[in-house]
Amino acid sequence: MAERQMMEKYAELALRTGVNLQKGQALVINAPIDGVDFTKIVARKAYELGAKNVHVNWNDDELTLLKYQHAPDEVLNHVPQWSVDKQLDFAKDGAALLAIRSTNPDLLKDIDPEKVANATKASAEAMKEFRTYTMNDIIPWSLISIPTGDWAKKIFPDQSETDAVESLWEQIFKIVRADQADPVAAWEEHNATLRKARAFLNNKKYKKLIYKAPGTEFEMELPEGHIWKGGSAKNAKGHDFNPNMPTEEVFTMPHKYGVNGTVSSTMPLIYGGNMIDKFSLTFKDGKVVDFTAEKGYDTLKHLLDTDEGARRLGEVALVPNESPISQSGLIFYNTLYDENASCHIALGKAYPTNLEGGSDMNEEELDKHGVNDSLTHVDFMIGSAELDIDGVTEDGKTEAVFRKGTWALDFNE
């Protein structure tokens, strides 16, 4: 099938299954200017589906880099109120948000990590109210990716840029099931599989998870009333949507004060335009008390120093090693893809929806229940074919959850 036709199917999938766009609803798209052709397809299809408005926030790697190279800190660390108000206005109107993320993984490698960290924190602080609309699933939101030249060349360095982009399109179409005869139906089946896994885990009500792998030996308590989620979610109006495409995970929250031991990364983490690789974190009573990194140590330090909550965990996700992303044999240098190749955890803010009644709790109540709060939320990969995970049940029984990187549970029990 021609690439253009596949792009049409992918765009429709993002709208119908990703954000589940409703007639009369506005759509906000965050998109790279290199992806203008695909973004126009999405906009056209959105209007065909009945969108009342399609607004695009364009971004460009080259302009971003130029700004970091030349703009003073007072500019980098200032978020205009009009840009905050614009996003809030759409959120309060119930708009759907589609983010197309395709950034060069090495974009800011020569920029002072502290400068990047300060700008990232300023943006997070300014957008804190807006993030409540996505973190609490009030509005439908979805994150997808499309190839750009620099990103594709990072994955396929031996190919020309044109060939690398084509190769990456092929991988994306396959991994998000856009290459199937009916991608929407394929995702309905996939979501049903993830619902079965999360229902099984919610019935188990594990008190604790214990991880063992090379360089990893740690335990995490799970809050009472924690909820496993995965695949599709529901927004405030009861409409299903898929926050991440692709997604292979089921996830919940650790207890912010109940994580102990050391965990080692198994894939590179791209954060703030920089790479952090071969790193480990040591936790005591939920907080990172020591860390190492062979690459990106300063970037990791600035991430951990974002605020108090950045040194605690907000998410734990289980992904079997046989996921399509893992089986591709590629490192994508893109968290959306790499996190769905591997079990992972996230530093920073937890999703209140992962706790019974969490969306209706204030900050003090959430803290009392062990729910972490932070300006940041950064996933990193810890899974491999050597990872074993045990679950401790409410009655103190220990049982296998993962063995050699894949499920040890029978969801049909």
Secondary structure per residue as TSV (DSSP state, phi and psi in degrees):
chain	resnum	aa	ss	phi	psi
A	1	M	-	360.0	136.5
A	2	A	-	-60.8	148.5
A	3	E	H	-58.1	-39.3
A	4	R	H	-61.1	-42.4
A	5	Q	H	-64.8	-38.2
A	6	M	H	-65.6	-37.3
A	7	M	H	-63.4	-38.6
A	8	E	H	-62.0	-43.7
A	9	K	H	-66.3	-40.1
A	10	Y	H	-64.6	-42.9
A	11	A	H	-62.5	-44.1
A	12	E	H	-65.0	-38.6
A	13	L	H	-61.9	-43.6
A	14	A	I	-61.4	-34.6
A	15	L	I	-82.6	-42.4
A	16	R	I	-82.4	-39.2
A	17	T	I	-102.2	-37.9
A	18	G	I	-63.7	-73.8
A	19	V	S	-95.0	-11.7
A	20	N	-	51.5	58.7
A	21	L	-	-59.0	132.5
A	22	Q	-	-103.1	153.8
A	23	K	T	-62.4	132.2
A	24	G	T	86.1	3.5
A	25	Q	-	-97.1	146.1
A	26	A	E	-84.7	153.8
A	27	L	E	-126.1	128.5
A	28	V	E	-108.8	128.6
A	29	I	E	-117.5	126.0
A	30	N	E	-98.4	119.8
A	31	A	E	-143.8	148.4
A	32	P	E	-76.9	141.8
A	33	I	G	-65.8	-21.8
A	34	D	G	-66.7	-19.2
A	35	G	G	-100.8	30.9
A	36	V	H	-61.2	-38.9
A	37	D	H	-64.3	-46.7
A	38	F	H	-65.4	-40.0
A	39	T	H	-63.1	-37.2
A	40	K	H	-65.9	-35.8
A	41	I	H	-62.7	-45.0
A	42	V	H	-60.4	-45.1
A	43	A	H	-62.1	-45.1
A	44	R	H	-60.6	-46.6
A	45	K	H	-66.5	-33.3
A	46	A	H	-63.3	-43.5
A	47	Y	H	-65.7	-37.0
A	48	E	H	-64.0	-30.1
A	49	L	T	-82.9	-3.7
A	50	G	T	106.7	12.2
A	51	A	-	-59.4	138.9
A	52	K	S	-84.5	-20.7
A	53	N	E	-160.4	141.6
A	54	V	E	-124.7	116.1
A	55	H	E	-114.6	130.5
A	56	V	E	-112.2	125.6
A	57	N	E	-97.0	107.8
A	58	W	E	-84.2	145.0
A	59	N	E	-134.0	157.6
A	60	D	-	-146.8	124.7
A	61	D	H	-58.6	-43.0
A	62	E	H	-64.6	-40.8
A	63	L	H	-69.6	-36.1
A	64	T	H	-61.7	-46.0
A	65	L	H	-63.1	-44.2
A	66	L	H	-59.2	-38.8
A	67	K	H	-65.2	-44.3
A	68	Y	H	-64.7	-33.1
A	69	Q	H	-74.3	-30.6
A	70	H	H	-122.7	-26.1
A	71	A	S	-76.1	144.2
A	72	P	-	-70.5	159.9
A	73	D	H	-57.4	-34.4
A	74	E	H	-63.9	-26.1
A	75	V	H	-82.5	-45.7
A	76	L	H	-61.1	-32.5
A	77	N	T	-97.2	9.8
A	78	H	-	-112.9	124.4
A	79	V	-	-107.8	112.5
A	80	P	-	-57.5	139.8
A	81	Q	H	-62.4	-30.7
A	82	W	H	-64.1	-33.0
A	83	S	H	-72.9	-33.0
A	84	V	H	-67.9	-47.3
A	85	D	H	-61.5	-36.2
A	86	K	H	-61.2	-48.3
A	87	Q	H	-65.8	-41.2
A	88	L	H	-64.2	-37.7
A	89	D	H	-62.0	-42.9
A	90	F	H	-66.7	-41.7
A	91	A	H	-63.3	-44.6
A	92	K	H	-65.5	-23.6
A	93	D	T	-85.4	-1.6
A	94	G	T	80.3	25.1
A	95	A	-	-65.9	157.9
A	96	A	E	-93.0	145.4
A	97	L	E	-118.7	121.4
A	98	L	E	-116.5	116.0
A	99	A	E	-103.8	125.5
A	100	I	E	-108.0	104.4
A	101	R	-	-106.2	118.8
A	102	S	-	-151.6	67.0
A	103	T	-	-99.6	145.5
A	104	N	-	-59.5	119.5
A	105	P	T	-61.0	-24.8
A	106	D	T	-102.9	16.1
A	107	L	T	-52.5	-48.3
A	108	L	T	-110.3	26.5
A	109	K	T	-62.9	-24.3
A	110	D	T	-101.4	7.2
A	111	I	S	-96.8	141.2
A	112	D	-	-53.9	120.1
A	113	P	H	-56.7	-31.5
A	114	E	H	-65.9	-38.3
A	115	K	H	-62.8	-43.5
A	116	V	H	-66.0	-42.6
A	117	A	H	-62.4	-41.9
A	118	N	H	-65.3	-41.4
A	119	A	H	-67.7	-39.8
A	120	T	H	-63.3	-42.7
A	121	K	H	-65.4	-41.3
A	122	A	H	-61.1	-41.3
A	123	S	H	-65.8	-41.9
A	124	A	H	-63.7	-40.8
A	125	E	H	-64.5	-42.3
A	126	A	H	-66.3	-34.8
A	127	M	T	-96.4	14.3
A	128	K	H	-58.3	-45.0
A	129	E	H	-66.1	-41.4
A	130	F	H	-60.8	-38.6
A	131	R	H	-65.7	-22.3
A	132	T	H	-64.0	-27.2
A	133	Y	H	-71.7	-30.7
A	134	T	H	-92.1	-44.0
A	135	M	H	-64.5	-24.5
A	136	N	T	-103.1	8.6
A	137	D	T	56.3	35.4
A	138	I	S	-71.4	-44.9
A	139	I	S	-109.6	155.7
A	140	P	-	-76.5	138.2
A	141	W	E	-145.3	150.8
A	142	S	E	-150.3	144.4
A	143	L	E	-117.2	124.7
A	144	I	E	-131.7	174.1
A	145	S	-	-136.4	153.4
A	146	I	-	-133.3	157.2
A	147	P	-	-70.0	142.3
A	148	T	-	-127.5	159.4
A	149	G	H	-56.4	-50.9
A	150	D	H	-64.4	-40.7
A	151	W	H	-66.4	-45.6
A	152	A	H	-62.0	-40.9
A	153	K	H	-66.2	-29.3
A	154	K	H	-65.8	-36.5
A	155	I	H	-82.5	-37.4
A	156	F	-	-122.5	69.8
A	157	P	T	-65.1	-21.2
A	158	D	T	-88.1	-1.8
A	159	Q	S	-103.6	158.1
A	160	S	-	-65.3	161.8
A	161	E	H	-60.2	-41.2
A	162	T	H	-61.9	-46.1
A	163	D	H	-67.7	-37.4
A	164	A	H	-63.6	-42.4
A	165	V	H	-62.9	-41.9
A	166	E	H	-64.6	-41.6
A	167	S	H	-63.3	-39.0
A	168	L	H	-70.3	-38.5
A	169	W	H	-56.8	-45.2
A	170	E	H	-59.3	-43.3
A	171	Q	H	-65.0	-44.6
A	172	I	H	-63.1	-47.8
A	173	F	H	-56.2	-41.6
A	174	K	H	-69.0	-47.3
A	175	I	H	-67.9	-35.0
A	176	V	T	-92.0	7.1
A	177	R	T	69.0	17.7
A	178	A	T	-72.0	-14.6
A	179	D	T	-85.5	-2.8
A	180	Q	S	-85.3	161.4
A	181	A	S	-57.5	-41.9
A	182	D	-	-132.3	87.6
A	183	P	H	-58.0	-37.6
A	184	V	H	-63.8	-43.6
A	185	A	H	-65.9	-38.0
A	186	A	H	-62.7	-37.7
A	187	W	H	-72.6	-32.0
A	188	E	H	-62.2	-40.8
A	189	E	H	-67.6	-42.2
A	190	H	H	-64.2	-44.9
A	191	N	H	-61.2	-35.8
A	192	A	H	-64.0	-38.9
A	193	T	H	-63.3	-44.7
A	194	L	H	-67.0	-34.6
A	195	R	H	-63.7	-37.5
A	196	K	H	-64.2	-42.2
A	197	A	H	-65.5	-44.7
A	198	R	H	-71.2	-32.5
A	199	A	H	-65.5	-39.8
A	200	F	H	-61.2	-46.9
A	201	L	H	-67.7	-37.2
A	202	N	H	-65.1	-32.3
A	203	N	H	-72.3	-32.4
A	204	K	H	-68.5	-39.6
A	205	K	-	54.0	51.6
A	206	Y	-	-58.4	139.1
A	207	K	S	-84.2	-27.5
A	208	K	E	-154.4	148.7
A	209	L	E	-118.0	137.8
A	210	I	E	-120.1	123.7
A	211	Y	E	-108.8	136.4
A	212	K	E	-141.2	127.5
A	213	A	E	-165.6	168.6
A	214	P	T	-53.9	120.4
A	215	G	T	81.4	-1.1
A	216	T	E	-128.9	124.1
A	217	E	E	-153.7	95.3
A	218	F	E	-152.7	163.5
A	219	E	E	-126.6	147.5
A	220	M	E	-135.3	129.7
A	221	E	E	-80.0	148.3
A	222	L	-	-109.4	135.5
A	223	P	-	-62.4	149.2
A	224	E	T	-62.7	130.7
A	225	G	T	86.6	11.6
A	226	H	B	-66.0	152.5
A	227	I	-	-125.9	127.1
A	228	W	-	-82.0	133.2
A	229	K	B	-125.6	171.4
A	230	G	-	167.5	145.9
A	231	G	S	74.7	-128.2
A	232	S	-	-77.4	155.4
A	233	A	E	-128.1	175.7
A	234	K	E	-120.4	136.3
A	235	N	-	-87.1	-176.4
A	236	A	T	-61.9	-23.0
A	237	K	T	-93.3	3.9
A	238	G	S	84.3	12.1
A	239	H	-	-90.4	135.3
A	240	D	E	-70.7	146.3
A	241	F	E	-154.3	161.9
A	242	N	-	-113.0	106.8
A	243	P	S	-60.9	-34.4
A	244	N	B	-126.5	132.8
A	245	M	S	-133.9	106.8
A	246	P	S	-81.6	167.5
A	247	T	-	-149.6	134.5
A	248	E	-	-130.5	8.5
A	249	E	-	-103.2	154.9
A	250	V	E	-117.7	140.2
A	251	F	E	-144.8	155.2
A	252	T	E	-148.0	-163.2
A	253	M	-	-115.5	141.8
A	254	P	-	-78.8	162.4
A	255	H	-	-74.6	125.3
A	256	K	T	-60.6	-21.8
A	257	Y	T	-107.4	7.3
A	258	G	-	-120.2	34.5
A	259	V	E	-115.6	128.6
A	260	N	E	-142.4	141.6
A	261	G	E	115.9	-170.3
A	262	T	E	-118.9	138.2
A	263	V	E	-128.5	140.7
A	264	S	E	-116.4	142.4
A	265	S	-	-72.1	152.3
A	266	T	S	-119.4	-6.0
A	267	M	S	-144.6	157.5
A	268	P	-	-64.4	150.1
A	269	L	E	-113.7	125.4
A	270	I	E	-97.1	117.7
A	271	Y	E	-139.2	127.1
A	272	G	T	59.6	35.7
A	273	G	T	74.3	13.0
A	274	N	E	-129.5	157.5
A	275	M	E	-102.5	132.5
A	276	I	E	-113.6	126.4
A	277	D	E	-141.0	151.2
A	278	K	E	50.0	61.9
A	279	F	E	-120.4	159.5
A	280	S	E	-137.8	151.7
A	281	L	E	-128.2	136.7
A	282	T	E	-113.4	126.3
A	283	F	E	-108.7	144.9
A	284	K	E	-138.2	121.0
A	285	D	T	52.5	38.8
A	286	G	T	92.3	-12.6
A	287	K	E	-110.2	140.9
A	288	V	E	-69.1	118.3
A	289	V	E	-110.0	-10.6
A	290	D	E	-158.2	151.9
A	291	F	E	-156.1	154.9
A	292	T	E	-135.4	158.1
A	293	A	E	-159.7	128.6
A	294	E	E	-74.7	-27.8
A	295	K	E	-139.3	134.7
A	296	G	-	81.1	28.3
A	297	Y	H	-56.6	-47.2
A	298	D	H	-64.6	-38.6
A	299	T	H	-63.6	-42.4
A	300	L	H	-63.6	-41.2
A	301	K	H	-60.6	-44.7
A	302	H	H	-66.1	-35.6
A	303	L	H	-61.7	-47.6
A	304	L	H	-66.0	-25.9
A	305	D	T	-91.9	6.9
A	306	T	S	-53.8	-48.4
A	307	D	-	-167.6	-178.2
A	308	E	G	-58.7	-40.7
A	309	G	G	-73.0	-15.6
A	310	A	G	-70.1	-17.3
A	311	R	G	-94.7	7.9
A	312	R	S	-122.5	166.0
A	313	L	E	-94.7	145.3
A	314	G	E	-120.4	-8.5
A	315	E	E	-154.1	145.6
A	316	V	E	-132.1	129.8
A	317	A	E	-129.8	139.6
A	318	L	E	-110.0	125.6
A	319	V	-	-136.3	121.0
A	320	P	-	-68.8	149.0
A	321	N	T	-64.5	-18.3
A	322	E	T	-89.0	15.0
A	323	S	S	-59.8	151.4
A	324	P	H	-56.2	-34.5
A	325	I	H	-68.5	-43.6
A	326	S	H	-63.9	-42.0
A	327	Q	H	-70.5	-16.0
A	328	S	T	-66.5	-22.3
A	329	G	T	75.5	8.9
A	330	L	-	-105.1	148.0
A	331	I	-	-98.6	123.0
A	332	F	-	-91.8	-12.4
A	333	Y	S	53.1	37.0
A	334	N	-	-148.4	115.9
A	335	T	H	-58.7	-36.9
A	336	L	H	-54.8	-40.6
A	337	Y	H	-85.9	-48.3
A	338	D	H	-64.9	-32.6
A	339	E	G	-69.1	-21.9
A	340	N	G	-93.1	10.3
A	341	A	G	-103.3	-7.1
A	342	S	S	-157.4	146.4
A	343	C	-	-54.8	141.3
A	344	H	E	-148.6	166.3
A	345	I	E	-133.1	164.7
A	346	A	E	-130.0	131.8
A	347	L	E	-78.1	139.7
A	348	G	E	106.8	-150.3
A	349	K	-	-62.8	137.6
A	350	A	-	-91.4	155.6
A	351	Y	-	-81.9	117.2
A	352	P	G	-57.3	-23.6
A	353	T	G	-70.0	-9.9
A	354	N	G	-85.4	11.1
A	355	L	B	-133.7	138.5
A	356	E	T	-57.0	120.5
A	357	G	T	74.9	5.3
A	358	G	G	-60.9	-35.3
A	359	S	G	-66.0	-19.1
A	360	D	G	-101.2	3.4
A	361	M	-	-92.8	149.7
A	362	N	-	-84.7	177.9
A	363	E	H	-61.1	-38.9
A	364	E	H	-66.3	-41.6
A	365	E	H	-66.9	-39.9
A	366	L	H	-62.9	-43.7
A	367	D	H	-61.4	-40.8
A	368	K	H	-60.7	-31.4
A	369	H	T	-90.2	2.7
A	370	G	T	87.2	20.8
A	371	V	-	-92.1	121.5
A	372	N	-	-76.9	147.4
A	373	D	-	-128.1	141.2
A	374	S	-	-167.0	163.3
A	375	L	S	-77.3	-16.4
A	376	T	-	-116.4	162.4
A	377	H	E	-153.2	105.5
A	378	V	E	-128.7	115.6
A	379	D	E	-81.9	142.3
A	380	F	E	-142.2	153.2
A	381	M	E	-94.0	131.8
A	382	I	-	-128.6	0.6
A	383	G	-	-87.3	156.2
A	384	S	-	-165.2	177.6
A	385	A	T	-73.1	-1.8
A	386	E	T	-108.9	6.0
A	387	L	-	-85.6	129.3
A	388	D	E	-114.8	138.7
A	389	I	E	-130.7	131.8
A	390	D	E	-110.9	148.6
A	391	G	E	-113.1	139.3
A	392	V	E	-105.8	119.5
A	393	T	-	-78.8	173.1
A	394	E	T	-61.3	-29.3
A	395	D	T	-91.7	10.5
A	396	G	S	88.6	3.5
A	397	K	-	-78.0	138.2
A	398	T	E	-104.3	129.6
A	399	E	E	-139.7	155.4
A	400	A	E	-71.7	130.2
A	401	V	E	-107.0	-46.8
A	402	F	E	-127.1	141.1
A	403	R	E	-135.4	128.4
A	404	K	T	52.1	42.3
A	405	G	T	82.5	5.8
A	406	T	E	-139.6	167.6
A	407	W	E	-57.8	134.9
A	408	A	-	-108.3	8.4
A	409	L	S	-103.7	149.8
A	410	D	-	-106.1	105.8
A	411	F	T	-72.1	-5.7
A	412	N	T	-96.0	5.2
A	413	E	-	-61.5	360.0
